[in-house]
Amino acid sequence: MAVTVHVIQTGSTLVSPAVPNRSVKKFEYAYTGLFQSRKDRISVPVKAFLVEVNGKKLLIDCG
């Protein structure tokens, strides 16, 4: 069985700095960026995965 995984970067998005490490902040709204200006947010990549198994293709969008 031949399996190939292609990582496709489809863009980026701005999120609260609390998002990558959710164990740091206890305040649940910290992850929404609700009370945070755009300049304080960080850019994170948005990815999709193309998986090929025996000639069949499956596109996985994690968003």
All heavy atoms as TSV, in Angstrom:
chain	resi	resn	atom	element	x	y	z
A	1	MET	N	N	0.856	-1.169	0.000
A	1	MET	CA	C	0.000	0.000	0.000
A	1	MET	C	C	0.903	1.233	0.000
A	1	MET	O	O	1.701	1.430	0.897
A	1	MET	CB	C	-0.904	0.003	1.238
A	1	MET	CG	C	-1.742	1.229	1.317
A	1	MET	SD	S	-2.762	1.479	2.799
A	1	MET	CE	C	-3.431	-0.076	3.157
A	2	ALA	N	N	0.753	2.064	-1.019
A	2	ALA	CA	C	1.533	3.295	-1.120
A	2	ALA	C	C	0.706	4.463	-0.598
A	2	ALA	O	O	-0.415	4.691	-1.038
A	2	ALA	CB	C	1.921	3.546	-2.567
A	3	VAL	N	N	1.268	5.187	0.366
A	3	VAL	CA	C	0.585	6.345	0.944
A	3	VAL	C	C	1.492	7.560	0.799
A	3	VAL	O	O	2.663	7.513	1.165
A	3	VAL	CB	C	0.257	6.116	2.440
A	3	VAL	CG1	C	-0.376	7.364	3.029
A	3	VAL	CG2	C	-0.630	4.910	2.621
A	4	THR	N	N	0.940	8.634	0.263
A	4	THR	CA	C	1.669	9.889	0.135
A	4	THR	C	C	0.821	10.990	0.759
A	4	THR	O	O	-0.380	11.055	0.516
A	4	THR	CB	C	1.933	10.233	-1.345
A	4	THR	OG1	O	2.572	9.129	-1.978
A	4	THR	CG2	C	2.803	11.457	-1.479
A	5	VAL	N	N	1.463	11.845	1.549
A	5	VAL	CA	C	0.756	12.970	2.170
A	5	VAL	C	C	1.400	14.262	1.681
A	5	VAL	O	O	2.603	14.457	1.821
A	5	VAL	CB	C	0.821	12.905	3.716
A	5	VAL	CG1	C	0.124	14.118	4.323
A	5	VAL	CG2	C	0.205	11.609	4.222
A	6	HIS	N	N	0.599	15.133	1.103
A	6	HIS	CA	C	1.051	16.445	0.641
A	6	HIS	C	C	0.479	17.495	1.590
A	6	HIS	O	O	-0.725	17.521	1.833
A	6	HIS	CB	C	0.559	16.739	-0.774
A	6	HIS	CG	C	0.955	15.714	-1.779
A	6	HIS	ND1	N	2.162	15.737	-2.421
A	6	HIS	CD2	C	0.296	14.625	-2.226
A	6	HIS	CE1	C	2.231	14.713	-3.244
A	6	HIS	NE2	N	1.103	14.018	-3.142
A	7	VAL	N	N	1.334	18.364	2.114
A	7	VAL	CA	C	0.891	19.456	2.982
A	7	VAL	C	C	0.721	20.692	2.104
A	7	VAL	O	O	1.649	21.092	1.400
A	7	VAL	CB	C	1.904	19.729	4.119
A	7	VAL	CG1	C	1.419	20.866	4.992
A	7	VAL	CG2	C	2.125	18.467	4.939
A	8	ILE	N	N	-0.454	21.293	2.149
A	8	ILE	CA	C	-0.762	22.453	1.319
A	8	ILE	C	C	-1.057	23.629	2.243
A	8	ILE	O	O	-2.000	23.580	3.037
A	8	ILE	CB	C	-1.994	22.178	0.432
A	8	ILE	CG1	C	-1.772	20.916	-0.399
A	8	ILE	CG2	C	-2.303	23.383	-0.445
A	8	ILE	CD1	C	-3.035	20.372	-1.015
A	9	GLN	N	N	-0.229	24.666	2.160
A	9	GLN	CA	C	-0.502	25.870	2.952
A	9	GLN	C	C	-1.439	26.745	2.138
A	9	GLN	O	O	-1.094	27.223	1.068
A	9	GLN	CB	C	0.767	26.629	3.313
A	9	GLN	CG	C	0.436	27.831	4.187
A	9	GLN	CD	C	1.611	28.379	4.949
A	9	GLN	OE1	O	2.586	27.696	5.157
A	9	GLN	NE2	N	1.498	29.618	5.362
A	10	THR	N	N	-2.639	26.953	2.668
A	10	THR	CA	C	-3.666	27.679	1.923
A	10	THR	C	C	-3.736	29.160	2.277
A	10	THR	O	O	-4.486	29.895	1.661
A	10	THR	CB	C	-5.048	27.041	2.171
A	10	THR	OG1	O	-5.332	27.094	3.568
A	10	THR	CG2	C	-5.082	25.609	1.700
A	11	GLY	N	N	-2.972	29.571	3.277
A	11	GLY	CA	C	-2.977	30.974	3.686
A	11	GLY	C	C	-2.578	31.099	5.139
A	11	GLY	O	O	-1.899	30.234	5.683
A	12	SER	N	N	-3.028	32.172	5.763
A	12	SER	CA	C	-2.753	32.382	7.185
A	12	SER	C	C	-3.909	33.155	7.792
A	12	SER	O	O	-4.743	33.711	7.080
A	12	SER	CB	C	-1.440	33.140	7.382
A	12	SER	OG	O	-1.526	34.431	6.817
A	13	THR	N	N	-3.950	33.165	9.109
A	13	THR	CA	C	-4.997	33.903	9.814
A	13	THR	C	C	-4.406	34.516	11.073
A	13	THR	O	O	-3.378	34.059	11.568
A	13	THR	CB	C	-6.190	32.990	10.158
A	13	THR	OG1	O	-7.256	33.793	10.670
A	13	THR	CG2	C	-5.826	31.918	11.155
A	14	LEU	N	N	-5.035	35.566	11.574
A	14	LEU	CA	C	-4.590	36.213	12.799
A	14	LEU	C	C	-5.389	35.671	13.978
A	14	LEU	O	O	-6.616	35.601	13.918
A	14	LEU	CB	C	-4.791	37.734	12.708
A	14	LEU	CG	C	-3.945	38.461	11.677
A	14	LEU	CD1	C	-4.337	39.934	11.621
A	14	LEU	CD2	C	-2.478	38.311	11.960
A	15	VAL	N	N	-4.673	35.268	15.026
A	15	VAL	CA	C	-5.328	34.731	16.221
A	15	VAL	C	C	-4.706	35.329	17.471
A	15	VAL	O	O	-3.620	35.912	17.427
A	15	VAL	CB	C	-5.203	33.185	16.287
A	15	VAL	CG1	C	-5.892	32.530	15.111
A	15	VAL	CG2	C	-3.765	32.749	16.388
A	16	SER	N	N	-5.371	35.141	18.579
A	16	SER	CA	C	-4.831	35.565	19.869
A	16	SER	C	C	-3.563	34.770	20.163
A	16	SER	O	O	-3.484	33.586	19.843
A	16	SER	CB	C	-5.863	35.295	20.961
A	16	SER	OG	O	-5.263	35.396	22.239
A	17	PRO	N	N	-2.550	35.377	20.785
A	17	PRO	CA	C	-1.342	34.637	21.149
A	17	PRO	C	C	-1.634	33.486	22.121
A	17	PRO	O	O	-0.812	32.591	22.295
A	17	PRO	CB	C	-0.447	35.680	21.812
A	17	PRO	CG	C	-0.991	37.000	21.433
A	17	PRO	CD	C	-2.435	36.799	21.109
A	18	ALA	N	N	-2.810	33.471	22.736
A	18	ALA	CA	C	-3.170	32.394	23.655
A	18	ALA	C	C	-3.551	31.109	22.919
A	18	ALA	O	O	-3.530	30.035	23.505
A	18	ALA	CB	C	-4.332	32.835	24.539
A	19	VAL	N	N	-3.877	31.195	21.641
A	19	VAL	CA	C	-4.369	30.029	20.903
A	19	VAL	C	C	-3.348	28.890	20.791
A	19	VAL	O	O	-3.692	27.749	21.063
A	19	VAL	CB	C	-4.900	30.448	19.512
A	19	VAL	CG1	C	-5.184	29.245	18.632
A	19	VAL	CG2	C	-6.152	31.291	19.678
A	20	PRO	N	N	-2.096	29.136	20.396
A	20	PRO	CA	C	-1.170	28.012	20.245
A	20	PRO	C	C	-0.897	27.223	21.532
A	20	PRO	O	O	-0.595	26.041	21.474
A	20	PRO	CB	C	0.118	28.659	19.742
A	20	PRO	CG	C	-0.312	29.934	19.120
A	20	PRO	CD	C	-1.503	30.375	19.934
A	21	ASN	N	N	-0.995	27.862	22.683
A	21	ASN	CA	C	-0.740	27.165	23.941
A	21	ASN	C	C	-1.928	27.389	24.880
A	21	ASN	O	O	-1.902	28.256	25.737
A	21	ASN	CB	C	0.559	27.644	24.585
A	21	ASN	CG	C	0.937	26.823	25.788
A	21	ASN	OD1	O	0.226	25.909	26.184
A	21	ASN	ND2	N	2.066	27.139	26.376
A	22	ARG	N	N	-2.954	26.588	24.736
A	22	ARG	CA	C	-4.199	26.799	25.482
A	22	ARG	C	C	-4.091	26.516	26.970
A	22	ARG	O	O	-4.999	26.793	27.723
A	22	ARG	CB	C	-5.316	25.969	24.875
A	22	ARG	CG	C	-5.717	26.512	23.528
A	22	ARG	CD	C	-6.946	25.799	23.021
A	22	ARG	NE	N	-7.328	26.363	21.754
A	22	ARG	CZ	C	-8.401	27.114	21.577
A	22	ARG	NH1	N	-9.186	27.383	22.570
A	22	ARG	NH2	N	-8.683	27.590	20.395
A	23	SER	N	N	-2.985	25.966	27.436
A	23	SER	CA	C	-2.861	25.671	28.868
A	23	SER	C	C	-2.397	26.892	29.665
A	23	SER	O	O	-2.416	26.870	30.891
A	23	SER	CB	C	-1.884	24.518	29.079
A	23	SER	OG	O	-0.592	24.889	28.651
A	24	VAL	N	N	-1.992	27.970	28.990
A	24	VAL	CA	C	-1.442	29.144	29.674
A	24	VAL	C	C	-2.524	30.035	30.272
A	24	VAL	O	O	-2.415	30.477	31.402
A	24	VAL	CB	C	-0.565	29.958	28.693
A	24	VAL	CG1	C	-0.118	31.257	29.323
A	24	VAL	CG2	C	0.633	29.138	28.268
A	25	LYS	N	N	-3.569	30.303	29.507
A	25	LYS	CA	C	-4.618	31.234	29.938
A	25	LYS	C	C	-5.810	30.473	30.519
A	25	LYS	O	O	-6.247	29.481	29.973
A	25	LYS	CB	C	-5.104	32.080	28.758
A	25	LYS	CG	C	-4.019	32.914	28.120
A	25	LYS	CD	C	-3.798	34.165	28.878
A	25	LYS	CE	C	-2.802	35.027	28.124
A	25	LYS	NZ	N	-2.472	36.218	28.784
A	26	LYS	N	N	-6.336	30.978	31.621
A	26	LYS	CA	C	-7.511	30.355	32.241
A	26	LYS	C	C	-8.809	31.019	31.779
A	26	LYS	O	O	-9.860	30.421	31.808
A	26	LYS	CB	C	-7.417	30.444	33.777
A	26	LYS	CG	C	-6.217	29.755	34.338
A	26	LYS	CD	C	-6.257	28.260	34.072
A	26	LYS	CE	C	-5.083	27.583	34.706
A	26	LYS	NZ	N	-4.679	26.368	34.084
A	27	PHE	N	N	-8.725	32.274	31.359
A	27	PHE	CA	C	-9.895	33.037	30.928
A	27	PHE	C	C	-10.313	32.557	29.536
A	27	PHE	O	O	-9.584	32.739	28.567
A	27	PHE	CB	C	-9.563	34.527	30.922
A	27	PHE	CG	C	-10.702	35.429	30.564
A	27	PHE	CD1	C	-11.894	35.389	31.276
A	27	PHE	CD2	C	-10.579	36.336	29.534
A	27	PHE	CE1	C	-12.949	36.231	30.946
A	27	PHE	CE2	C	-11.625	37.185	29.196
A	27	PHE	CZ	C	-12.809	37.124	29.910
A	28	GLU	N	N	-11.468	31.918	29.396
A	28	GLU	CA	C	-11.852	31.280	28.140
A	28	GLU	C	C	-11.967	32.249	26.968
A	28	GLU	O	O	-11.748	31.875	25.830
A	28	GLU	CB	C	-13.144	30.494	28.292
A	28	GLU	CG	C	-14.362	31.345	28.580
A	28	GLU	CD	C	-15.598	30.521	28.820
A	28	GLU	OE1	O	-15.542	29.586	29.630
A	28	GLU	OE2	O	-16.621	30.835	28.192
A	29	TYR	N	N	-12.293	33.521	27.226
A	29	TYR	CA	C	-12.402	34.488	26.133
A	29	TYR	C	C	-11.034	34.944	25.616
A	29	TYR	O	O	-10.955	35.598	24.584
A	29	TYR	CB	C	-13.240	35.695	26.558
A	29	TYR	CG	C	-14.693	35.347	26.729
A	29	TYR	CD1	C	-15.278	35.307	27.979
A	29	TYR	CD2	C	-15.474	35.039	25.631
A	29	TYR	CE1	C	-16.612	34.971	28.142
A	29	TYR	CE2	C	-16.808	34.697	25.773
A	29	TYR	CZ	C	-17.368	34.667	27.029
A	29	TYR	OH	O	-18.687	34.322	27.171
A	30	ALA	N	N	-9.965	34.592	26.304
A	30	ALA	CA	C	-8.625	34.959	25.838
A	30	ALA	C	C	-8.335	34.354	24.475
A	30	ALA	O	O	-7.592	34.916	23.676
A	30	ALA	CB	C	-7.569	34.498	26.841
A	31	TYR	N	N	-8.927	33.209	24.174
A	31	TYR	CA	C	-8.665	32.527	22.905
A	31	TYR	C	C	-9.434	33.116	21.737
A	31	TYR	O	O	-9.096	32.894	20.591
A	31	TYR	CB	C	-9.010	31.038	23.049
A	31	TYR	CG	C	-8.332	30.423	24.233
A	31	TYR	CD1	C	-9.053	30.017	25.348
A	31	TYR	CD2	C	-6.955	30.289	24.264
A	31	TYR	CE1	C	-8.420	29.477	26.450
A	31	TYR	CE2	C	-6.310	29.761	25.360
A	31	TYR	CZ	C	-7.049	29.355	26.453
A	31	TYR	OH	O	-6.414	28.829	27.539
A	32	THR	N	N	-10.463	33.893	22.018
A	32	THR	CA	C	-11.278	34.459	20.951
A	32	THR	C	C	-10.677	35.726	20.361
A	32	THR	O	O	-10.979	36.079	19.234
A	32	THR	CB	C	-12.683	34.807	21.465
A	32	THR	OG1	O	-12.574	35.861	22.426
A	32	THR	CG2	C	-13.372	33.606	22.075
A	33	GLY	N	N	-9.835	36.419	21.129
A	33	GLY	CA	C	-9.308	37.699	20.683
A	33	GLY	C	C	-10.356	38.797	20.783
A	33	GLY	O	O	-10.184	39.888	20.248
A	34	LEU	N	N	-11.445	38.519	21.489
A	34	LEU	CA	C	-12.587	39.428	21.577
A	34	LEU	C	C	-12.216	40.823	22.079
A	34	LEU	O	O	-12.651	41.822	21.543
A	34	LEU	CB	C	-13.653	38.807	22.481
A	34	LEU	CG	C	-14.991	39.527	22.571
A	34	LEU	CD1	C	-15.647	39.581	21.196
A	34	LEU	CD2	C	-15.899	38.822	23.557
A	35	PHE	N	N	-11.380	40.897	23.090
A	35	PHE	CA	C	-11.001	42.198	23.659
A	35	PHE	C	C	-9.569	42.568	23.288
A	35	PHE	O	O	-8.885	43.248	24.041
A	35	PHE	CB	C	-11.161	42.154	25.184
A	35	PHE	CG	C	-12.547	41.799	25.614
A	35	PHE	CD1	C	-12.817	40.588	26.213
A	35	PHE	CD2	C	-13.606	42.675	25.391
A	35	PHE	CE1	C	-14.099	40.250	26.603
A	35	PHE	CE2	C	-14.896	42.346	25.770
A	35	PHE	CZ	C	-15.146	41.140	26.377
A	36	GLN	N	N	-9.127	42.164	22.130
A	36	GLN	CA	C	-7.734	42.342	21.720
A	36	GLN	C	C	-7.677	43.029	20.354
A	36	GLN	O	O	-8.445	42.668	19.458
A	36	GLN	CB	C	-7.099	40.954	21.634
A	36	GLN	CG	C	-5.627	40.942	21.471
A	36	GLN	CD	C	-5.148	39.506	21.517
A	36	GLN	OE1	O	-5.473	38.716	20.647
A	36	GLN	NE2	N	-4.397	39.174	22.529
A	37	SER	N	N	-6.766	43.974	20.209
A	37	SER	CA	C	-6.642	44.659	18.918
A	37	SER	C	C	-5.930	43.752	17.914
A	37	SER	O	O	-5.216	42.826	18.282
A	37	SER	CB	C	-5.882	45.968	19.076
A	37	SER	OG	O	-4.529	45.718	19.364
A	38	ARG	N	N	-6.119	44.038	16.643
A	38	ARG	CA	C	-5.493	43.236	15.577
A	38	ARG	C	C	-3.969	43.260	15.675
A	38	ARG	O	O	-3.310	42.288	15.362
A	38	ARG	CB	C	-5.925	43.745	14.208
A	38	ARG	CG	C	-7.325	43.342	13.833
A	38	ARG	CD	C	-7.692	43.863	12.452
A	38	ARG	NE	N	-6.883	43.326	11.383
A	38	ARG	CZ	C	-7.179	42.247	10.684
A	38	ARG	NH1	N	-8.285	41.599	10.941
A	38	ARG	NH2	N	-6.401	41.834	9.716
A	39	LYS	N	N	-3.408	44.376	16.124
A	39	LYS	CA	C	-1.937	44.485	16.180
A	39	LYS	C	C	-1.326	43.566	17.233
A	39	LYS	O	O	-0.147	43.250	17.160
A	39	LYS	CB	C	-1.503	45.936	16.394
A	39	LYS	CG	C	-1.816	46.501	17.752
A	39	LYS	CD	C	-1.318	47.937	17.861
A	39	LYS	CE	C	-1.645	48.529	19.198
A	39	LYS	NZ	N	-0.957	47.949	20.310
A	40	ASP	N	N	-2.130	43.115	18.197
A	40	ASP	CA	C	-1.625	42.218	19.236
A	40	ASP	C	C	-1.791	40.749	18.884
A	40	ASP	O	O	-1.377	39.881	19.641
A	40	ASP	CB	C	-2.332	42.502	20.562
A	40	ASP	CG	C	-1.985	43.880	21.105
A	40	ASP	OD1	O	-0.859	44.346	20.849
A	40	ASP	OD2	O	-2.843	44.486	21.777
A	41	ARG	N	N	-2.394	40.453	17.757
A	41	ARG	CA	C	-2.601	39.068	17.348
A	41	ARG	C	C	-1.387	38.532	16.592
A	41	ARG	O	O	-0.552	39.294	16.133
A	41	ARG	CB	C	-3.854	38.956	16.494
A	41	ARG	CG	C	-5.088	39.332	17.277
A	41	ARG	CD	C	-6.306	39.206	16.464
A	41	ARG	NE	N	-7.471	39.702	17.224
A	41	ARG	CZ	C	-8.690	39.639	16.783
A	41	ARG	NH1	N	-8.944	39.113	15.610
A	41	ARG	NH2	N	-9.669	40.108	17.515
A	42	ILE	N	N	-1.299	37.216	16.478
A	42	ILE	CA	C	-0.185	36.603	15.743
A	42	ILE	C	C	-0.728	35.879	14.512
A	42	ILE	O	O	-1.877	35.453	14.477
A	42	ILE	CB	C	0.605	35.609	16.633
A	42	ILE	CG1	C	-0.298	34.487	17.141
A	42	ILE	CG2	C	1.274	36.331	17.787
A	42	ILE	CD1	C	0.448	33.374	17.862
A	43	SER	N	N	0.112	35.762	13.508
A	43	SER	CA	C	-0.262	35.084	12.271
A	43	SER	C	C	0.095	33.599	12.379
A	43	SER	O	O	1.219	33.255	12.764
A	43	SER	CB	C	0.486	35.725	11.099
A	43	SER	OG	O	0.175	35.060	9.903
A	44	VAL	N	N	-0.850	32.734	12.053
A	44	VAL	CA	C	-0.602	31.298	12.041
A	44	VAL	C	C	-1.002	30.744	10.669
A	44	VAL	O	O	-1.937	31.237	10.044
A	44	VAL	CB	C	-1.360	30.550	13.159
A	44	VAL	CG1	C	-0.874	30.980	14.527
A	44	VAL	CG2	C	-2.843	30.748	13.048
A	45	PRO	N	N	-0.284	29.729	10.198
A	45	PRO	CA	C	-0.614	29.169	8.882
A	45	PRO	C	C	-1.909	28.359	8.910
A	45	PRO	O	O	-2.273	27.785	9.928
A	45	PRO	CB	C	0.581	28.266	8.576
A	45	PRO	CG	C	1.156	27.925	9.904
A	45	PRO	CD	C	0.879	29.089	10.794
A	46	VAL	N	N	-2.576	28.342	7.773
A	46	VAL	CA	C	-3.763	27.513	7.582
A	46	VAL	C	C	-3.374	26.447	6.565
A	46	VAL	O	O	-2.928	26.776	5.474
A	46	VAL	CB	C	-4.956	28.351	7.071
A	46	VAL	CG1	C	-6.155	27.478	6.784
A	46	VAL	CG2	C	-5.302	29.442	8.064
A	47	LYS	N	N	-3.541	25.183	6.939
A	47	LYS	CA	C	-3.075	24.095	6.084
A	47	LYS	C	C	-4.198	23.132	5.738
A	47	LYS	O	O	-5.191	23.017	6.443
A	47	LYS	CB	C	-1.956	23.332	6.781
A	47	LYS	CG	C	-0.733	24.197	7.035
A	47	LYS	CD	C	0.404	23.380	7.583
A	47	LYS	CE	C	1.555	24.229	8.004
A	47	LYS	NZ	N	2.355	24.804	7.002
A	48	ALA	N	N	-3.995	22.437	4.627
A	48	ALA	CA	C	-4.850	21.327	4.218
A	48	ALA	C	C	-3.897	20.183	3.852
A	48	ALA	O	O	-2.699	20.405	3.633
A	48	ALA	CB	C	-5.716	21.712	3.032
A	49	PHE	N	N	-4.431	18.985	3.816
A	49	PHE	CA	C	-3.598	17.813	3.522
A	49	PHE	C	C	-4.241	17.004	2.408
A	49	PHE	O	O	-5.440	16.714	2.449
A	49	PHE	CB	C	-3.443	16.935	4.775
A	49	PHE	CG	C	-2.834	17.678	5.924
A	49	PHE	CD1	C	-3.630	18.356	6.835
A	49	PHE	CD2	C	-1.460	17.728	6.078
A	49	PHE	CE1	C	-3.076	19.051	7.887
A	49	PHE	CE2	C	-0.895	18.431	7.123
A	49	PHE	CZ	C	-1.696	19.093	8.029
A	50	LEU	N	N	-3.432	16.651	1.417
A	50	LEU	CA	C	-3.887	15.776	0.333
A	50	LEU	C	C	-3.247	14.421	0.571
A	50	LEU	O	O	-2.019	14.296	0.540
A	50	LEU	CB	C	-3.490	16.336	-1.030
A	50	LEU	CG	C	-3.871	15.481	-2.236
A	50	LEU	CD1	C	-5.389	15.340	-2.338
A	50	LEU	CD2	C	-3.303	16.062	-3.510
A	51	VAL	N	N	-4.056	13.417	0.840
A	51	VAL	CA	C	-3.560	12.076	1.120
A	51	VAL	C	C	-3.880	11.202	-0.087
A	51	VAL	O	O	-5.036	11.139	-0.532
A	51	VAL	CB	C	-4.221	11.488	2.392
A	51	VAL	CG1	C	-3.695	10.093	2.677
A	51	VAL	CG2	C	-3.995	12.409	3.580
A	52	GLU	N	N	-2.846	10.537	-0.614
A	52	GLU	CA	C	-3.034	9.621	-1.734
A	52	GLU	C	C	-2.755	8.204	-1.258
A	52	GLU	O	O	-1.692	7.933	-0.708
A	52	GLU	CB	C	-2.087	9.973	-2.878
A	52	GLU	CG	C	-2.362	11.329	-3.500
A	52	GLU	CD	C	-1.451	11.612	-4.671
A	52	GLU	OE1	O	-1.562	10.903	-5.689
A	52	GLU	OE2	O	-0.613	12.513	-4.538
A	53	VAL	N	N	-3.728	7.315	-1.467
A	53	VAL	CA	C	-3.588	5.914	-1.089
A	53	VAL	C	C	-4.001	5.065	-2.291
A	53	VAL	O	O	-5.153	5.107	-2.716
A	53	VAL	CB	C	-4.467	5.557	0.134
A	53	VAL	CG1	C	-4.289	4.095	0.504
A	53	VAL	CG2	C	-4.155	6.454	1.307
A	54	ASN	N	N	-3.041	4.333	-2.819
A	54	ASN	CA	C	-3.302	3.440	-3.960
A	54	ASN	C	C	-4.058	4.126	-5.097
A	54	ASN	O	O	-5.035	3.611	-5.622
A	54	ASN	CB	C	-4.061	2.199	-3.501
A	54	ASN	CG	C	-3.243	1.335	-2.583
A	54	ASN	OD1	O	-2.020	1.334	-2.640
A	54	ASN	ND2	N	-3.901	0.601	-1.702
A	55	GLY	N	N	-3.619	5.341	-5.436
A	55	GLY	CA	C	-4.220	6.067	-6.547
A	55	GLY	C	C	-5.478	6.847	-6.217
A	55	GLY	O	O	-5.978	7.586	-7.041
A	56	LYS	N	N	-6.014	6.685	-5.035
A	56	LYS	CA	C	-7.199	7.439	-4.616
A	56	LYS	C	C	-6.744	8.634	-3.792
A	56	LYS	O	O	-5.787	8.555	-3.039
A	56	LYS	CB	C	-8.140	6.572	-3.815
A	56	LYS	CG	C	-8.647	5.405	-4.627
A	56	LYS	CD	C	-9.807	4.763	-3.981
A	56	LYS	CE	C	-10.129	3.535	-4.800
A	56	LYS	NZ	N	-11.422	3.412	-5.219
A	57	LYS	N	N	-7.436	9.746	-3.936
A	57	LYS	CA	C	-7.053	10.993	-3.272
A	57	LYS	C	C	-8.124	11.433	-2.270
A	57	LYS	O	O	-9.319	11.338	-2.550
A	57	LYS	CB	C	-6.815	12.088	-4.292
A	57	LYS	CG	C	-5.665	11.777	-5.230
A	57	LYS	CD	C	-5.471	12.838	-6.256
A	57	LYS	CE	C	-4.333	12.442	-7.182
A	57	LYS	NZ	N	-4.141	13.412	-8.237
A	58	LEU	N	N	-7.662	11.919	-1.131
A	58	LEU	CA	C	-8.543	12.435	-0.081
A	58	LEU	C	C	-7.992	13.782	0.372
A	58	LEU	O	O	-6.823	13.859	0.778
A	58	LEU	CB	C	-8.598	11.466	1.097
A	58	LEU	CG	C	-9.357	11.927	2.331
A	58	LEU	CD1	C	-10.840	12.041	2.017
A	58	LEU	CD2	C	-9.130	10.959	3.480
A	59	LEU	N	N	-8.801	14.825	0.290
A	59	LEU	CA	C	-8.394	16.155	0.729
A	59	LEU	C	C	-8.947	16.380	2.135
A	59	LEU	O	O	-10.151	16.253	2.360
A	59	LEU	CB	C	-8.909	17.233	-0.217
A	59	LEU	CG	C	-8.522	18.663	0.134
A	59	LEU	CD1	C	-7.016	18.853	0.066
A	59	LEU	CD2	C	-9.210	19.639	-0.794
A	60	ILE	N	N	-8.064	16.714	3.077
A	60	ILE	CA	C	-8.461	16.954	4.465
A	60	ILE	C	C	-8.234	18.423	4.768
A	60	ILE	O	O	-7.108	18.910	4.715
A	60	ILE	CB	C	-7.648	16.077	5.438
A	60	ILE	CG1	C	-7.855	14.600	5.095
A	60	ILE	CG2	C	-8.054	16.367	6.880
A	60	ILE	CD1	C	-6.932	13.673	5.822
A	61	ASP	N	N	-9.318	19.125	5.097
A	61	ASP	CA	C	-9.268	20.532	5.466
A	61	ASP	C	C	-9.528	20.603	6.966
A	61	ASP	O	O	-10.619	20.287	7.436
A	61	ASP	CB	C	-10.324	21.320	4.704
A	61	ASP	CG	C	-10.369	22.789	5.066
A	61	ASP	OD1	O	-9.543	23.232	5.902
A	61	ASP	OD2	O	-11.211	23.503	4.510
A	62	CYS	N	N	-8.518	20.987	7.729
A	62	CYS	CA	C	-8.635	20.971	9.190
A	62	CYS	C	C	-9.358	22.191	9.749
A	62	CYS	O	O	-9.529	22.303	10.950
A	62	CYS	CB	C	-7.237	20.866	9.814
A	62	CYS	SG	S	-6.411	19.336	9.355
A	63	GLY	N	N	-9.779	23.098	8.909
A	63	GLY	CA	C	-10.460	24.297	9.380
A	63	GLY	C	C	-11.914	24.054	9.510
A	63	GLY	O	O	-12.705	24.665	10.094
